[in-house]
Amino acid sequence: MGKKKWVSLAMAFLMAGTLAGCADGGGSGKVELRFWASGMQSYTDSLQELTEQFNASQDEITVKFQVRPVDGYADTLQNVLSFSSAPDVFIMGDRYVKKWARMNLIAPLSEEFEADETLEKDEIWPTLVQRFRYDTEKNISEEDSELYAIPIGNNPSVIYYNQTAFEQMNIRVISKDYSDDLPEEEKHGFYRSGEQGTVPSKDETLVFNNRIPMTWEELVDLSMYLNRSYNAESPTDWGYYCHWWFNFGWSVGGDCIAYDEEEQVWKFTLGDKTRKTNAEGVELPSMYEALEFYINMIRTKDQGGWQLMPTQSDVDVLGNDIYFMTNRVAMLVDVSEKISVFKADCTFDWDIAPIPKHKDGVAAGHSQADGIAIWAKTRHKEAAYRFAQFIASADAQKKLAEDGLFVPNQRSVAYNDVYDKTDMVPANSRLLAEVSEYERPGDWTYMPDDAWINDWADLLNTQVRNNQMSLDEFFETVTDRVNVTLKRYQQ
């Protein structure tokens, strides 16, 4: 994009409001803002370029950009926001909104956002905006709750799959949207002509469609086929690895907590055995059964599982990325920022596909979103908002999304500008925009801090996922104490 266009864009923002020094901090001269962000170098390089473009476009504001280390970024930012010298504008993750709003560290932005006639607000995914809304008194996030940051991107989760391994195993990989007119073998995430629930063979018709979510049953079959303990010919050790339970539980209407309207308290429901029905009246598995399915993907066969995923301790030795890139696992669930890693370092062909869903459930998955926020104590809120507005604009979002690190905040930018090309890597990149329509924030965003999660997540991710504790023992151990912790958030 040429400099003239950026200048015109920034000037349009500035014309929308008065930015004279006397109106935004007292005295004459330029308003000086400090801007913090963290992330991969390609991302921060783009932010630096955008900051320079903004500075060159007008004479009223100078923004000084500082890249902070990724490790400890949130802790460092929280500490400096608590004192008298902090960045006026900064990038923050959605998981910190409630905590920092309660600590009065971030400025409310609803008034500015609602009056904003420059941003294409109708194009911003409503689910993204909702993540940065919060009512500090009621401890809830509703459509009319206060806004504390403008979303600037989404980092959705998908399946990364080893296409070279699929082809070696005689799996035909296609990319076709569902249609009743498709032949039966192309209407599934994974189709096999043999008997479901047995290990597939190369003699069957095997088709993987990266545009359609696999069912849980299809996931099991494909994972067996690409798991060396089931199939000695498999080029990968394991068929599948996913660190999160979210898509399994959410697909059938479950979650780890729910609000009890009668008692007016949050309750821990990860072990809920109540079954719900879908819109057609079909009964779905309970939250407990969904979690049990996920854990059985890890459980050894003598424990009643399928042993199709490595344990957490196995993966931790190398890390998710290396596990995928060294043929340890054929399919890896991870977020979109890993695209840049695999583009740089993968030695085989790969692409992305939607996360599995229950055959009668809904498509589900989690994503991580960033927003641009303003320090509660800044003396230059109006100028800070104008810069935040610039970073959240369609043209700035297009530039940032070109790095492949996140999906832009606006539907039209995602579908029409970023993912409308035919030569993208991964080829199925349009999926990133499509899953952003329904993916949700993880449980780390549910409460103002992680105290309630710490009561159970560590145990789930260690002893349960390393086959050292049963699910029933787990829930007997943690349920009461999690409920006690959840009650504290209502006091």
Phi and psi in degrees as a GROMACS rama.xvg file:
@    title "Ramachandran Plot"
@    xaxis  label "Phi"
@    yaxis  label "Psi"
@TYPE xy
-73.9535  157.786  GLY-2
-62.2331  -36.7085  LYS-3
-60.989  -37.7263  LYS-4
-67.3374  -41.0862  LYS-5
-64.2805  -39.8873  TRP-6
-62.2996  -44.2735  VAL-7
-62.6972  -41.1493  SER-8
-63.0521  -48.5272  LEU-9
-64.5436  -39.1283  ALA-10
-64.6392  -34.1115  MET-11
-63.3049  -39.2087  ALA-12
-63.4767  -44.6352  PHE-13
-68.2549  -32.0967  LEU-14
-68.0293  -19.1598  MET-15
-73.0655  -15.0435  ALA-16
-152.42  158.93  GLY-17
-81.5692  128.467  THR-18
-124.948  24.1283  LEU-19
-64.1447  149.489  ALA-20
-56.2943  -38.0097  GLY-21
-67.3201  -23.4701  CYS-22
-86.6475  -11.2422  ALA-23
-142.429  56.0401  ASP-24
133.143  -6.7329  GLY-25
81.5852  140.563  GLY-26
87.4338  172.742  GLY-27
-98.043  174.727  SER-28
92.4538  -179.869  GLY-29
-71.0578  146.37  LYS-30
-81.0582  129.874  VAL-31
-106.873  126.57  GLU-32
-117.031  144.957  LEU-33
-105.724  135.924  ARG-34
-128.481  126.767  PHE-35
-115.811  145.301  TRP-36
-157.743  167.863  ALA-37
-147.133  156.392  SER-38
150.105  -170.266  GLY-39
-65.3026  153.457  MET-40
-60.9398  -37.9236  GLN-41
-61.6241  -35.3247  SER-42
-70.0159  -49.7581  TYR-43
-69.031  -30.0935  THR-44
-62.5094  -41.0491  ASP-45
-67.3318  -39.093  SER-46
-63.2833  -38.1705  LEU-47
-63.2283  -43.6048  GLN-48
-64.1134  -41.7406  GLU-49
-64.6188  -39.9228  LEU-50
-60.9752  -43.3274  THR-51
-65.0377  -38.2656  GLU-52
-63.225  -42.9613  GLN-53
-62.8214  -45.3951  PHE-54
-62.3309  -38.926  ASN-55
-74.7446  -13.1201  ALA-56
-86.8368  -10.5336  SER-57
-158.818  170.531  GLN-58
-111.618  1.79831  ASP-59
-94.9754  -26.2756  GLU-60
-129.805  137.714  ILE-61
-121.797  123.721  THR-62
-106.455  125.94  VAL-63
-103.99  115.836  LYS-64
-93.7479  134.163  PHE-65
-128.801  124.448  GLN-66
-85.8865  126.864  VAL-67
-106.66  151.486  ARG-68
-58.5751  145.1  PRO-69
-64.0151  -46.5434  VAL-70
-66.4271  122.78  ASP-71
77.3804  12.4271  GLY-72
-59.2032  -49.5025  TYR-73
-63.8139  -41.4884  ALA-74
-64.5274  -43.1105  ASP-75
-63.1162  -44.1948  THR-76
-63.4207  -44.1831  LEU-77
-59.6978  -40.8846  GLN-78
-64.0044  -46.5773  ASN-79
-72.5833  -30.3885  VAL-80
-66.4545  -19.0136  LEU-81
-82.0472  -10.0781  SER-82
-113.676  -164.239  PHE-83
-92.2546  -6.1412  SER-84
-130.979  109.112  SER-85
-149.237  163.691  ALA-86
-63.7436  139.994  PRO-87
-69.8853  -35.1526  ASP-88
-132.256  144.95  VAL-89
-160.05  157.292  PHE-90
-90.3501  134.142  ILE-91
-136.583  153.254  MET-92
-83.0883  155.209  GLY-93
-64.8048  -21.258  ASP-94
-71.2359  -13.4308  ARG-95
-103.157  -2.80894  TYR-96
-59.1501  -51.0088  VAL-97
-65.1408  -42.5224  LYS-98
-64.6572  -47.742  LYS-99
-73.7686  -29.3937  TRP-100
-66.3207  -42.349  ALA-101
-65.9234  -28.952  ARG-102
-86.1198  1.00219  MET-103
58.5246  40.7972  ASN-104
-97.7232  -22.1155  LEU-105
-120.084  142.966  ILE-106
-79.492  139.517  ALA-107
-67.5874  139.996  PRO-108
-125.144  5.62796  LEU-109
-57.7227  -44.2421  SER-110
-60.9854  -46.6149  GLU-111
-67.3568  -41.8875  GLU-112
-66.4856  -42.5889  PHE-113
-68.6547  -30.1181  GLU-114
-86.5785  -7.48376  ALA-115
-70.5967  119.839  ASP-116
-107.041  5.19122  GLU-117
-94.2531  -45.8862  THR-118
-69.4695  142.431  LEU-119
-81.5327  75.7877  GLU-120
-64.1781  -31.5449  LYS-121
-67.7522  -19.5219  ASP-122
-87.6678  -17.4285  GLU-123
-74.6277  131.678  ILE-124
-55.3421  121.504  TRP-125
-56.3289  -34.9958  PRO-126
-64.4563  -29.3714  THR-127
-72.0969  -45.8449  LEU-128
-59.6147  -41.0705  VAL-129
-60.4114  -30.8378  GLN-130
-63.1947  -25.9152  ARG-131
-104.205  15.2886  PHE-132
-102.228  144.864  ARG-133
-164.259  136.21  TYR-134
-101.548  107.081  ASP-135
-67.7027  -25.9434  THR-136
-79.9798  -41.0631  GLU-137
-91.5001  -11.8025  LYS-138
57.8774  45.2877  ASN-139
-137.783  162.574  ILE-140
-123.167  107.945  SER-141
-119.979  174.026  GLU-142
-62.3579  -28.324  GLU-143
-103.742  11.0152  ASP-144
-69.0998  159.769  SER-145
-61.1478  141.109  GLU-146
-95.8806  134.091  LEU-147
-119.52  -1.92005  TYR-148
-163.717  154.719  ALA-149
-97.1121  123.175  ILE-150
-62.5295  137.069  PRO-151
-125.529  13.5884  ILE-152
159.995  156.802  GLY-153
-127.904  143.552  ASN-154
-122.328  78.099  ASN-155
-77.065  160.572  PRO-156
-97.0852  142.61  SER-157
-146.292  171.787  VAL-158
-89.2811  125.382  ILE-159
-92.7925  126.073  TYR-160
-125.481  147.892  TYR-161
-83.4446  96.0136  ASN-162
-66.9434  -34.3906  GLN-163
-60.9145  -44.1876  THR-164
-64.4788  -40.3554  ALA-165
-58.7195  -47.3714  PHE-166
-66.3447  -36.3944  GLU-167
-61.7997  -29.3119  GLN-168
-96.1673  19.0979  MET-169
65.8719  28.5183  ASN-170
-92.6641  120.755  ILE-171
-79.4951  120.705  ARG-172
-98.6157  124.949  VAL-173
-126.979  167.96  ILE-174
-138.974  82.7578  SER-175
-132.147  131.434  LYS-176
-66.2827  149.473  ASP-177
-62.9903  138.602  TYR-178
-152.983  143.622  SER-179
-61.7359  -21.1913  ASP-180
-81.9018  -11.3983  ASP-181
-68.3939  149.538  LEU-182
-63.2977  155.64  PRO-183
-54.9359  -39.2176  GLU-184
-68.1876  -13.7016  GLU-185
-104.126  3.50281  GLU-186
-93.3756  5.72683  LYS-187
-123.39  157.344  HIS-188
-63.2155  -43.8147  GLY-189
-138.986  123.741  PHE-190
-113.672  139.311  TYR-191
-136.302  145.316  ARG-192
-85.1219  -12.317  SER-193
-86.7009  -171.658  GLY-194
-76.4686  126.366  GLU-195
-66.0128  142.864  GLN-196
93.546  -0.92941  GLY-197
-115.792  166.017  THR-198
-71.9728  121.854  VAL-199
-63.1337  163.717  PRO-200
-130.405  161.487  SER-201
-65.1334  -18.8539  LYS-202
-74.8566  -15.3796  ASP-203
-80.797  167.225  GLU-204
-82.2102  119.585  THR-205
-124.929  121.329  LEU-206
-133.305  129.965  VAL-207
-114.871  121.302  PHE-208
-108.012  111.348  ASN-209
-79.8922  10.5768  ASN-210
-106.761  -6.46794  ARG-211
-124.141  131.035  ILE-212
-63.8915  138.123  PRO-213
-70.0583  150.623  MET-214
-79.9032  168.336  THR-215
-60.6174  -39.351  TRP-216
-65.9136  -40.4358  GLU-217
-65.7475  -36.786  GLU-218
-61.2715  -44.5211  LEU-219
-61.4131  -46.1555  VAL-220
-63.4188  -46.0224  ASP-221
-66.8908  -36.7725  LEU-222
-66.0033  -37.3408  SER-223
-63.2833  -43.2802  MET-224
-62.8348  -31.5381  TYR-225
-106.462  24.5972  LEU-226
-117.085  121.95  ASN-227
-65.7738  -25.3295  ARG-228
-72.6621  -20.6443  SER-229
-97.4822  -32.2949  TYR-230
-138.29  103.796  ASN-231
-62.187  -20.8404  ALA-232
-81.7047  -9.26354  GLU-233
-61.841  133.65  SER-234
-78.7393  -7.20799  PRO-235
-119.461  150.322  THR-236
-71.0548  -41.6782  ASP-237
-126.108  151.992  TRP-238
-83.4058  -34.2305  GLY-239
-152.523  146.344  TYR-240
-146.525  130.566  TYR-241
-141.386  126.973  CYS-242
-78.6743  -20.0467  HIS-243
-111.585  145.906  TRP-244
-89.6926  -11.1498  TRP-245
-49.5267  -53.3429  PHE-246
-65.059  -29.3842  ASN-247
-69.2168  -49.0432  PHE-248
-70.1735  -45.5641  GLY-249
-65.2322  -31.6127  TRP-250
-61.3011  -28.3994  SER-251
-108.813  16.1302  VAL-252
85.6225  12.0542  GLY-253
-95.8327  172.705  GLY-254
-163.78  174.297  ASP-255
-87.5016  -19.5159  CYS-256
-139.129  158.617  ILE-257
-148.504  149.534  ALA-258
-89.1773  124.098  TYR-259
-88.2087  106.025  ASP-260
-64.935  -36.1271  GLU-261
-67.2318  -45.4314  GLU-262
-90.4762  -12.1172  GLU-263
56.8359  47.6847  GLN-264
-141.869  157.042  VAL-265
-82.8397  141.648  TRP-266
-128.286  147.989  LYS-267
-77.8566  119.438  PHE-268
-124.772  15.5973  THR-269
-61.0011  -28.282  LEU-270
-101.14  18.2167  GLY-271
-65.2993  128.563  ASP-272
-101.961  12.3337  LYS-273
-78.6921  129.194  THR-274
-92.8357  141.299  ARG-275
-110.476  172.366  LYS-276
-118.736  152.693  THR-277
-85.8507  -174.524  ASN-278
-62.3615  -23.7415  ALA-279
-91.7057  2.75056  GLU-280
85.1395  10.5227  GLY-281
-82.8899  131.544  VAL-282
-71.0743  136.068  GLU-283
-108.975  159.631  LEU-284
-61.2595  155.18  PRO-285
-75.7802  170.828  SER-286
-60.3248  -40.9966  MET-287
-59.1224  -45.8353  TYR-288
-66.1575  -35.3986  GLU-289
-65.4544  -43.5086  ALA-290
-65.9226  -37.9846  LEU-291
-61.7632  -41.3415  GLU-292
-59.5846  -46.7904  PHE-293
-60.196  -45.4523  TYR-294
-67.5218  -32.8764  ILE-295
-67.553  -20.0426  ASN-296
-65.8603  -22.9201  MET-297
-100.515  -37.0239  ILE-298
-52.5866  145.126  ARG-299
-71.8156  162.255  THR-300
-64.3384  -35.8387  LYS-301
-73.3243  -11.2164  ASP-302
-97.7249  5.53095  GLN-303
93.2993  5.40694  GLY-304
-100.127  -170.092  GLY-305
-108.341  -15.6767  TRP-306
54.7182  52.8777  GLN-307
-103.458  -12.2156  LEU-308
-121.854  146.407  MET-309
-68.4873  158.097  PRO-310
-72.4574  164.789  THR-311
-61.7003  -39.7789  GLN-312
-64.8271  -34.697  SER-313
-62.6408  -47.1091  ASP-314
-68.428  -36.5538  VAL-315
-61.9477  -24.0134  ASP-316
-61.7763  -42.8001  VAL-317
-108.21  -30.8931  LEU-318
96.8521  156.04  GLY-319
-55.3404  -47.9352  ASN-320
-60.104  -50.4856  ASP-321
-65.5264  -36.8335  ILE-322
-57.6583  -41.2616  TYR-323
-74.534  -44.7211  PHE-324
-74.3717  -13.6223  MET-325
-109.713  21.9641  THR-326
65.0493  20.1498  ASN-327
-70.2281  -35.8834  ARG-328
-136.579  139.309  VAL-329
-82.2102  -32.3415  ALA-330
-131.523  128.768  MET-331
-126.083  127.465  LEU-332
-89.3244  122.879  VAL-333
-157.822  175.61  ASP-334
-88.2987  167.802  VAL-335
-68.775  -20.7937  SER-336
-64.2203  -17.3124  GLU-337
-72.0881  -11.084  LYS-338
-56.7205  -45.017  ILE-339
-64.2452  -33.7043  SER-340
-66.8013  -47.8499  VAL-341
-71.7316  -32.6057  PHE-342
-61.3641  -36.6797  LYS-343
-81.4762  -34.2198  ALA-344
-120.887  -11.8708  ASP-345
-71.9918  137.323  CYS-346
-102.266  6.44056  THR-347
-130.102  167.273  PHE-348
-75.6803  140.158  ASP-349
-147.714  164.627  TRP-350
-155.938  -172.128  ASP-351
-124.409  156.312  ILE-352
-145.444  160.117  ALA-353
-69.0718  154.238  PRO-354
-70.6246  145.783  ILE-355
-60.5309  155.639  PRO-356
-138.262  159.382  LYS-357
-64.0219  145.846  HIS-358
-59.4671  -27.7371  LYS-359
-110.77  4.92674  ASP-360
-97.8784  -162.887  GLY-361
-110.703  157.122  VAL-362
-66.3517  137.12  ALA-363
-151.629  157.999  ALA-364
174.488  169.147  GLY-365
-110.883  160.12  HIS-366
-145.052  162.864  SER-367
-116.013  127.566  GLN-368
-116.634  149.178  ALA-369
-112.2  150.723  ASP-370
-133.578  162.545  GLY-371
-106.888  123.768  ILE-372
-122.057  170.058  ALA-373
-125.263  136.167  ILE-374
-61.2971  134.184  TRP-375
-62.0052  -27.1276  ALA-376
-99.6031  6.89985  LYS-377
-60.539  145.985  THR-378
-91.8211  1.67433  ARG-379
-131.786  52.9542  HIS-380
-63.362  -40.6073  LYS-381
-63.4429  -46.5997  GLU-382
-64.4061  -40.3109  ALA-383
-61.9679  -39.643  ALA-384
-64.9488  -39.2884  TYR-385
-62.1293  -37.761  ARG-386
-70.7445  -41.5619  PHE-387
-59.83  -40.5623  ALA-388
-59.958  -40.1705  GLN-389
-64.3378  -45.3003  PHE-390
-66.3073  -30.316  ILE-391
-86.4837  -2.93841  ALA-392
-70.0448  163.562  SER-393
-60.8579  -44.7431  ALA-394
-67.9452  -40.4224  ASP-395
-66.4302  -39.4698  ALA-396
-64.5705  -37.8199  GLN-397
-61.2081  -44.1596  LYS-398
-64.1815  -46.6212  LYS-399
-64.5147  -37.3909  LEU-400
-71.2874  -20.7134  ALA-401
-63.3904  -20.9658  GLU-402
-70.2787  -16.2197  ASP-403
79.7234  11.3745  GLY-404
-85.7979  -27.0905  LEU-405
-156.319  165.324  PHE-406
-83.7556  133.712  VAL-407
-61.062  161.108  PRO-408
-76.7281  -8.11474  ASN-409
-119.469  134.375  GLN-410
-56.2786  -49.0634  ARG-411
-62.3206  -38.0523  SER-412
-65.1731  -43.0233  VAL-413
-64.4928  -52.6841  ALA-414
-76.4088  -37.9735  TYR-415
-98.9027  -21.3775  ASN-416
-113.784  -39.9331  ASP-417
-95.0472  -45.4825  VAL-418
-108.082  25.862  TYR-419
-99.4788  9.88203  ASP-420
-94.0707  155.811  LYS-421
-97.7139  -7.88492  THR-422
-114.742  31.2541  ASP-423
-81.1715  154.993  MET-424
-124.498  117.691  VAL-425
-71.4203  156.679  PRO-426
-63.2906  -29.9614  ALA-427
-93.2898  32.6485  ASN-428
-60.067  -28.7236  SER-429
-57.2165  -25.0776  ARG-430
-57.5652  -31.6456  LEU-431
-60.6087  -38.7913  LEU-432
-71.7462  -39.2117  ALA-433
-65.9196  -42.4614  GLU-434
-73.2532  -20.5049  VAL-435
-66.732  -16.3818  SER-436
-67.2287  -29.0858  GLU-437
-128.338  -13.6305  TYR-438
-68.5902  149.708  GLU-439
-121.176  163.502  ARG-440
-71.413  151.325  PRO-441
-73.6  173.006  GLY-442
-64.9656  -16.634  ASP-443
-67.6234  -8.75309  TRP-444
-99.3761  -4.00219  THR-445
-70.2959  -34.8378  TYR-446
-126.368  167.305  MET-447
-65.3873  -18.1441  PRO-448
-148.315  -178.166  ASP-449
-99.2549  10.5578  ASP-450
-55.7442  -43.544  ALA-451
-69.4768  -31.7071  TRP-452
-72.0025  -39.0975  ILE-453
-61.7948  -22.3521  ASN-454
-66.848  -19.6643  ASP-455
-139.403  -29.5058  TRP-456
-65.8008  -40.4542  ALA-457
-61.4167  -41.4482  ASP-458
-67.0041  -40.9365  LEU-459
-62.6456  -42.6286  LEU-460
-81.2605  -5.34697  ASN-461
-115.809  -80.055  THR-462
-65.2887  -40.4335  GLN-463
-70.5609  -49.1683  VAL-464
-77.7383  -8.69809  ARG-465
-104.744  17.8861  ASN-466
63.7727  33.9892  ASN-467
-110.95  -5.13514  GLN-468
-150.17  138.085  MET-469
-78.35  163.042  SER-470
-63.5191  -40.8018  LEU-471
-63.3181  -42.0871  ASP-472
-62.6171  -38.218  GLU-473
-61.3513  -49.9179  PHE-474
-69.3535  -33.614  PHE-475
-62.5418  -32.3373  GLU-476
-79.2157  -39.0776  THR-477
-106.896  -24.3485  VAL-478
-57.1378  -50.861  THR-479
-62.9633  -42.8665  ASP-480
-71.0638  -31.2405  ARG-481
-66.7937  -41.8564  VAL-482
-63.678  -35.7828  ASN-483
-64.0044  -43.5699  VAL-484
-65.3506  -40.2737  THR-485
-63.9075  -33.7605  LEU-486
-62.0061  -30.0321  LYS-487
-65.3237  -25.0689  ARG-488
-74.7777  -14.3246  TYR-489
-96.172  -2.14441  GLN-490
